[in-house]
Amino acid sequence: QGGCRYEDDIFTDRVRTAIAEHDPSQPLFLFWAPHAVHDPLEVPQAFADRFAAFGPPTGRWERQYYLAILAHIDEKIGGVVKLLRDRGMWDNTLMIVHA
């Protein structure tokens, strides 16, 4: 749908904004729980396209979408890690990724 945004992209933008605007000399607690791996299984089309070989007709659409979802989340987490490194906050960061 035109004008719509993928939910986890919105959440990632907010996480990145919170980090970018935070004073690195002060502690920061941030809880970020991507929803992507839960129903409904949706992902930006560009990610679904990357894993089309795992979907119909040779495979199951669920496998294609799980792979695409994990790639999408991995890219978003990587971007947050890069931002933390760039801001000098990574060495004092405890990141827990739980599924």
DSSP file with accessible surface (Angstrom, degrees, kcal/mol):
  #  RESIDUE AA STRUCTURE BP1 BP2  ACC     N-H-->O    O-->H-N    N-H-->O    O-->H-N    TCO  KAPPA ALPHA  PHI   PSI    X-CA   Y-CA   Z-CA
    1    1 A Q    >         0   0  206      0, 0.0     3,-1.6     0, 0.0     2,-0.0   0.000 360.0 360.0 360.0 134.3    0.0    0.0    0.0
    2    2 A G  T 3   +     0   0   83      1,-0.2     3,-0.1     3,-0.0     0, 0.0  -0.311 360.0  17.3 -62.2 138.5    1.3    3.4   -0.9
    3    3 A G  T 3  S+     0   0   87      1,-0.3    -1,-0.2    -2,-0.0     2,-0.2   0.383  96.0 123.6  83.4  -6.2    2.5    5.5    2.0
    4    4 A C    <   -     0   0   79     -3,-1.6     2,-0.4     0, 0.0    -1,-0.3  -0.574  45.7-154.1 -87.2 152.8    2.8    2.6    4.3
    5    5 A R        -     0   0  138     -2,-0.2     2,-0.2    -3,-0.1    -3,-0.0  -0.963  26.2-103.5-125.2 148.0    6.0    1.6    6.1
    6    6 A Y    >>  -     0   0   38     -2,-0.4     4,-1.6     1,-0.1     3,-1.0  -0.480  32.5-128.8 -68.4 131.3    7.2   -1.7    7.5
    7    7 A E  H 3> S+     0   0   92      1,-0.3     4,-2.3    -2,-0.2     5,-0.2   0.875 105.2  51.2 -53.8 -46.9    6.7   -1.7   11.2
    8    8 A D  H 3> S+     0   0    4      1,-0.2     4,-2.2     2,-0.2    -1,-0.3   0.781 105.3  57.2 -69.2 -22.0   10.2   -2.8   12.1
    9    9 A D  H <> S+     0   0   32     -3,-1.0     4,-2.2     2,-0.2    -1,-0.2   0.898 107.3  49.0 -68.9 -38.8   11.7   -0.1    9.9
   10   10 A I  H  X S+     0   0   55     -4,-1.6     4,-1.9     2,-0.2    -2,-0.2   0.943 112.6  47.1 -63.8 -46.8    9.7    2.4   12.0
   11   11 A F  H  X S+     0   0   64     -4,-2.3     4,-2.3     1,-0.2    -2,-0.2   0.915 111.0  52.0 -62.6 -41.6   11.0    0.9   15.3
   12   12 A T  H  X S+     0   0    4     -4,-2.2     4,-2.9     1,-0.2     5,-0.2   0.918 106.7  53.4 -62.0 -41.7   14.6    0.8   14.0
   13   13 A D  H  X S+     0   0   65     -4,-2.2     4,-2.3     1,-0.2    -1,-0.2   0.901 109.6  48.6 -59.2 -40.3   14.4    4.5   13.1
   14   14 A R  H  X S+     0   0  183     -4,-1.9     4,-2.4     2,-0.2    -1,-0.2   0.893 111.0  49.8 -68.6 -38.4   13.3    5.3   16.6
   15   15 A V  H  X S+     0   0   10     -4,-2.3     4,-2.3     2,-0.2     5,-0.2   0.945 112.1  48.0 -62.5 -46.7   16.1    3.2   18.1
   16   16 A R  H  X S+     0   0   93     -4,-2.9     4,-2.9     1,-0.2    -2,-0.2   0.897 111.4  50.4 -63.1 -38.9   18.6    4.9   15.9
   17   17 A T  H  X S+     0   0   68     -4,-2.3     4,-2.3    -5,-0.2    -1,-0.2   0.923 108.8  51.7 -64.7 -44.2   17.3    8.4   16.8
   18   18 A A  H  X S+     0   0   36     -4,-2.4     4,-0.6     1,-0.2    -2,-0.2   0.915 114.5  43.1 -59.9 -42.1   17.4    7.5   20.5
   19   19 A I  H >< S+     0   0    3     -4,-2.3     3,-0.9     1,-0.2    -2,-0.2   0.934 113.3  51.2 -69.0 -45.5   21.1    6.5   20.2
   20   20 A A  H 3< S+     0   0   49     -4,-2.9    -2,-0.2     1,-0.2    -1,-0.2   0.839 115.0  42.5 -62.5 -33.0   22.0    9.4   17.9
   21   21 A E  H 3< S+     0   0  159     -4,-2.3    -1,-0.2    -5,-0.2     2,-0.2   0.504  94.4 103.5 -92.6  -3.7   20.5   12.0   20.3
   22   22 A H  S << S-     0   0   40     -3,-0.9     6,-0.1    -4,-0.6    -3,-0.0  -0.554  78.3-116.6 -85.4 142.9   21.9   10.4   23.5
   23   23 A D    >   -     0   0   83     -2,-0.2     3,-2.3     1,-0.2    -1,-0.1  -0.658  22.5-147.7 -73.5 112.9   24.9   11.8   25.4
   24   24 A P  T 3  S+     0   0   58      0, 0.0    -1,-0.2     0, 0.0     4,-0.1   0.696  93.4  64.4 -61.3 -17.2   27.4    8.9   25.1
   25   25 A S  T 3  S+     0   0   89      2,-0.1    -2,-0.0    -3,-0.0    -3,-0.0   0.590  96.1  71.0 -81.7  -7.2   28.9    9.8   28.5
   26   26 A Q  S <  S-     0   0  109     -3,-2.3    -4,-0.0     1,-0.1     0, 0.0  -0.806  93.1-100.2-109.3 149.3   25.6    8.9   30.2
   27   27 A P        -     0   0  117      0, 0.0     2,-0.4     0, 0.0    -4,-0.1  -0.274  35.9-161.8 -63.1 151.9   24.1    5.4   30.6
   28   28 A L        -     0   0   70     -4,-0.1     2,-0.5    -6,-0.1    -9,-0.0  -0.989  10.3-166.0-138.7 126.4   21.4    4.3   28.2
   29   29 A F        +     0   0  179     -2,-0.4     2,-0.4     2,-0.0     0, 0.0  -0.968  16.9 173.6-109.0 128.8   18.9    1.5   28.6
   30   30 A L        -     0   0   71     -2,-0.5     2,-0.6     2,-0.0    -2,-0.0  -0.992  17.3-163.5-139.5 124.3   17.1    0.7   25.4
   31   31 A F        +     0   0  163     -2,-0.4     2,-0.5     2,-0.0    -2,-0.0  -0.955  14.9 173.7-109.7 120.7   14.7   -2.2   24.9
   32   32 A W        +     0   0   54     -2,-0.6    -2,-0.0     2,-0.0   -20,-0.0  -0.977   6.0 178.1-131.4 116.1   14.0   -3.1   21.2
   33   33 A A        -     0   0   44     -2,-0.5    -2,-0.0    64,-0.1    64,-0.0  -0.843  19.7-146.7-123.5  94.4   12.0   -6.1   20.3
   34   34 A P        -     0   0   36      0, 0.0     3,-0.2     0, 0.0    -2,-0.0  -0.309   2.4-157.2 -58.5 142.9   11.5   -6.6   16.6
   35   35 A H    >   +     0   0   83      1,-0.1     3,-2.1     2,-0.1   -28,-0.0   0.478  63.2 104.1 -96.5  -6.5    8.1   -8.1   15.8
   36   36 A A  T 3  S+     0   0    5      1,-0.3     6,-0.4    33,-0.1    -1,-0.1   0.764  71.5  58.3 -56.0 -34.4    9.0   -9.5   12.4
   37   37 A V  T 3  S+     0   0   46     -3,-0.2    -1,-0.3    32,-0.1     2,-0.3   0.468  96.8  77.9 -80.6   3.5    9.3  -13.2   13.3
   38   38 A H  S <  S-     0   0  123     -3,-2.1     4,-0.3     2,-0.2    -3,-0.0  -0.740  92.2 -44.3-106.9 158.0    5.8  -13.3   14.6
   39   39 A D  S    S+     0   0  139     -2,-0.3     2,-0.1     2,-0.1    -1,-0.1  -0.299 112.0  54.0 -60.0 145.0    2.6  -13.5   12.5
   40   40 A P  S    S-     0   0   87      0, 0.0     2,-1.2     0, 0.0    -2,-0.2   0.564  83.1-141.8 -78.4 145.8    1.8  -12.1   10.1
   41   41 A L        +     0   0   20     -2,-0.1     2,-0.3    -4,-0.1    -2,-0.1  -0.643  43.2 148.9 -77.6 100.0    4.9  -13.1    8.2
   42   42 A E        +     0   0  113     -2,-1.2    -4,-0.1    -6,-0.4     3,-0.0  -0.969  16.9 166.6-134.9 149.8    5.7  -10.0    6.2
   43   43 A V        -     0   0   15     -2,-0.3     5,-0.1    29,-0.0    26,-0.1  -0.977  49.0 -77.6-155.8 152.5    8.9   -8.4    5.0
   44   44 A P    >>  -     0   0   32      0, 0.0     4,-1.6     0, 0.0     3,-1.4  -0.313  47.9-118.0 -54.4 141.4    9.8   -5.6    2.6
   45   45 A Q  H 3> S+     0   0  111      1,-0.3     4,-2.9     2,-0.2     5,-0.2   0.828 110.3  63.7 -56.1 -35.8    9.5   -7.0   -0.9
   46   46 A A  H 3> S+     0   0   67      1,-0.2     4,-1.2     2,-0.2    -1,-0.3   0.875 106.3  45.2 -58.9 -35.3   13.2   -6.5   -1.7
   47   47 A F  H <> S+     0   0   19     -3,-1.4     4,-0.8     2,-0.2    -1,-0.2   0.897 111.4  51.3 -75.9 -39.7   14.1   -8.9    1.0
   48   48 A A  H >< S+     0   0    0     -4,-1.6     3,-1.0     1,-0.2    -2,-0.2   0.917 107.9  54.4 -60.9 -39.8   11.5  -11.5   -0.1
   49   49 A D  H >< S+     0   0   96     -4,-2.9     3,-1.5     1,-0.3     4,-0.2   0.857  99.1  61.3 -63.6 -35.3   12.9  -11.2   -3.6
   50   50 A R  H 3< S+     0   0  150     -4,-1.2    -1,-0.3     1,-0.3     3,-0.2   0.774 112.5  37.8 -61.8 -26.4   16.4  -12.1   -2.4
   51   51 A F  T X< S+     0   0   41     -3,-1.0     3,-2.0    -4,-0.8     4,-0.3   0.078  76.3 121.8-115.0  24.7   15.1  -15.4   -1.2
   52   52 A A  G X   +     0   0   52     -3,-1.5     3,-1.8     1,-0.3    -1,-0.1   0.810  65.5  68.3 -59.1 -30.1   12.7  -16.2   -3.9
   53   53 A A  G 3  S+     0   0   81      1,-0.3    -1,-0.3    -4,-0.2    -2,-0.1   0.716  97.2  54.0 -64.7 -18.2   14.6  -19.5   -4.8
   54   54 A F  G <  S+     0   0   93     -3,-2.0     6,-0.5     5,-0.1    10,-0.4   0.449 102.7  70.0 -93.9  -3.9   13.4  -20.9   -1.4
   55   55 A G  S X> S-     0   0    0     -3,-1.8     4,-1.7    -4,-0.3     3,-0.9  -0.250  86.7  -9.4 -99.0-168.4    9.7  -20.2   -2.1
   56   56 A P  T 34 S+     0   0   79      0, 0.0    -1,-0.3     0, 0.0     4,-0.1  -0.249 113.1  28.2 -59.2 150.5    7.2  -21.8   -4.4
   57   57 A P  T 34 S+     0   0  135      0, 0.0    -4,-0.1     0, 0.0    -3,-0.0  -0.999 135.8  27.2 -89.1  -7.1    7.2  -23.6   -6.7
   58   58 A T  T <4 S+     0   0  120     -3,-0.9     2,-0.2    -5,-0.1    -5,-0.1   0.684 129.8   7.9 -88.2 -18.1   10.4  -25.5   -5.4
   59   59 A G  S  < S-     0   0   33     -4,-1.7     2,-0.4     0, 0.0    -4,-0.2  -0.644  90.3 -68.7-140.8-161.2    9.9  -24.7   -1.7
   60   60 A R    >>  -     0   0  164     -6,-0.5     4,-1.7    -2,-0.2     3,-0.5  -0.826  29.4-133.9-105.1 141.8    7.5  -23.3    0.9
   61   61 A W  H 3> S+     0   0  117     -2,-0.4     4,-2.6     1,-0.2     5,-0.2   0.849 105.4  63.0 -62.6 -29.7    6.7  -19.6    1.1
   62   62 A E  H 3> S+     0   0   51      1,-0.2     4,-2.8     2,-0.2    -1,-0.2   0.914 102.7  48.5 -61.8 -42.3    7.2  -19.8    4.9
   63   63 A R  H <> S+     0   0  160     -3,-0.5     4,-2.4     2,-0.2     5,-0.2   0.936 110.9  50.7 -63.1 -45.5   10.9  -20.7    4.4
   64   64 A Q  H  X S+     0   0   21     -4,-1.7     4,-2.2   -10,-0.4    -2,-0.2   0.936 114.3  44.1 -56.4 -45.8   11.3  -17.9    1.9
   65   65 A Y  H  X S+     0   0   49     -4,-2.6     4,-3.0     2,-0.2     5,-0.2   0.884 110.7  52.4 -74.2 -36.8    9.8  -15.4    4.3
   66   66 A Y  H  X S+     0   0  104     -4,-2.8     4,-2.5    -5,-0.2     5,-0.2   0.940 111.9  47.2 -62.7 -43.8   11.6  -16.6    7.4
   67   67 A L  H  X S+     0   0   58     -4,-2.4     4,-2.3    -5,-0.2    -2,-0.2   0.925 114.4  47.2 -61.0 -43.7   14.9  -16.2    5.6
   68   68 A A  H  X S+     0   0    0     -4,-2.2     4,-2.4    -5,-0.2    -2,-0.2   0.907 111.8  50.4 -64.6 -42.0   14.0  -12.8    4.3
   69   69 A I  H  X S+     0   0    0     -4,-3.0     4,-2.8     2,-0.2     5,-0.2   0.926 111.1  48.0 -62.7 -45.6   12.8  -11.7    7.8
   70   70 A L  H  X S+     0   0   98     -4,-2.5     4,-2.7     1,-0.2    -1,-0.2   0.907 111.7  50.1 -64.8 -39.2   16.0  -12.8    9.4
   71   71 A A  H  X S+     0   0   17     -4,-2.3     4,-2.3    -5,-0.2    -1,-0.2   0.912 111.6  49.4 -63.5 -41.2   18.1  -11.1    6.8
   72   72 A H  H  X S+     0   0    1     -4,-2.4     4,-2.2     2,-0.2    -2,-0.2   0.950 113.6  44.4 -63.2 -48.1   16.1   -7.9    7.3
   73   73 A I  H  X S+     0   0   24     -4,-2.8     4,-2.9     1,-0.2     5,-0.3   0.919 111.7  54.1 -63.6 -41.6   16.5   -8.0   11.1
   74   74 A D  H  X S+     0   0  116     -4,-2.7     4,-2.6    -5,-0.2    -1,-0.2   0.917 108.6  49.1 -59.1 -42.4   20.2   -8.8   10.8
   75   75 A E  H  X S+     0   0  101     -4,-2.3     4,-2.0     2,-0.2    -1,-0.2   0.913 112.1  48.4 -63.2 -41.8   20.7   -5.8    8.5
   76   76 A K  H  X S+     0   0   44     -4,-2.2     4,-1.9     2,-0.2    -2,-0.2   0.923 112.1  47.9 -66.6 -43.3   18.8   -3.5   11.0
   77   77 A I  H  X S+     0   0   31     -4,-2.9     4,-2.7     1,-0.2     5,-0.2   0.929 110.1  53.8 -63.0 -42.2   20.8   -4.8   14.0
   78   78 A G  H  X S+     0   0   38     -4,-2.6     4,-2.4    -5,-0.3    -1,-0.2   0.891 107.2  51.1 -58.7 -39.6   24.0   -4.4   12.0
   79   79 A G  H  X S+     0   0   23     -4,-2.0     4,-2.1     2,-0.2    -1,-0.2   0.886 110.3  48.6 -65.9 -37.0   23.1   -0.7   11.4
   80   80 A V  H  X S+     0   0    4     -4,-1.9     4,-2.6     2,-0.2    -2,-0.2   0.917 110.5  50.9 -69.2 -42.0   22.5   -0.1   15.1
   81   81 A V  H  X S+     0   0   25     -4,-2.7     4,-2.6     1,-0.2    -2,-0.2   0.936 110.0  50.7 -60.4 -43.9   25.8   -1.8   16.0
   82   82 A K  H  X S+     0   0  122     -4,-2.4     4,-3.1     1,-0.2    -1,-0.2   0.920 109.8  49.9 -60.0 -43.7   27.6    0.5   13.5
   83   83 A L  H  X S+     0   0   22     -4,-2.1     4,-2.0     2,-0.2    -1,-0.2   0.922 110.1  50.2 -62.5 -43.3   25.9    3.6   14.9
   84   84 A L  H  <>S+     0   0   10     -4,-2.6     5,-2.8     2,-0.2     6,-1.1   0.915 113.2  46.9 -61.2 -41.1   26.9    2.6   18.5
   85   85 A R  H ><5S+     0   0  143     -4,-2.6     3,-1.5     4,-0.2    -2,-0.2   0.937 110.9  51.3 -64.1 -47.4   30.5    2.1   17.2
   86   86 A D  H 3<5S+     0   0  105     -4,-3.1    -1,-0.2     1,-0.3    -2,-0.2   0.821 111.5  47.9 -60.5 -32.2   30.5    5.4   15.4
   87   87 A R  T 3<5S-     0   0   74     -4,-2.0    -1,-0.3    -5,-0.2    -2,-0.2   0.404 115.3-114.8 -89.8   1.5   29.3    7.2   18.5
   88   88 A G  T < 5S+     0   0   59     -3,-1.5    -3,-0.2    -4,-0.3    -2,-0.1   0.737  88.1 110.7  74.4  23.4   31.9    5.5   20.7
   89   89 A M    > < +     0   0   17     -5,-2.8     3,-1.1    -6,-0.2    -4,-0.2   0.563  47.6  85.8-104.4 -11.2   29.2    3.7   22.7
   90   90 A W  G >  S+     0   0   67     -6,-1.1     3,-1.9     1,-0.3    -5,-0.1   0.875  81.3  59.4 -64.7 -39.7   29.9    0.1   21.6
   91   91 A D  G 3  S+     0   0  148      1,-0.3    -1,-0.3    -7,-0.2    -2,-0.1   0.721 111.5  42.3 -65.0 -18.5   32.6   -0.8   24.1
   92   92 A N  G <  S+     0   0  156     -3,-1.1     2,-0.4    -4,-0.1    -1,-0.3  -0.021  95.9 107.9-113.0  27.2   30.2   -0.1   27.0
   93   93 A T    <   -     0   0   49     -3,-1.9     2,-0.6     2,-0.0    -3,-0.0  -0.891  49.5-162.8-112.4 135.6   27.2   -1.8   25.4
   94   94 A L        -     0   0  151     -2,-0.4     2,-0.5     2,-0.0    -3,-0.0  -0.978  17.4-173.7-110.1 114.4   25.6   -5.1   26.4
   95   95 A M        -     0   0   66     -2,-0.6     2,-0.5     2,-0.0    -2,-0.0  -0.957   6.4-170.9-113.7 127.4   23.4   -6.3   23.5
   96   96 A I        -     0   0  131     -2,-0.5     2,-0.6     2,-0.0    -2,-0.0  -0.977   3.4-167.1-117.9 123.2   21.2   -9.3   23.9
   97   97 A V        +     0   0  102     -2,-0.5     2,-0.4   -64,-0.0   -64,-0.1  -0.957  16.1 179.7-110.2 120.3   19.5  -10.8   20.9
   98   98 A H              0   0  166     -2,-0.6    -2,-0.0     0, 0.0     0, 0.0  -0.966 360.0 360.0-127.8 136.3   16.9  -13.3   21.9
   99   99 A A              0   0  129     -2,-0.4    -2,-0.0   -62,-0.0     0, 0.0  -0.947 360.0 360.0-131.0 360.0   14.5  -15.3   19.8
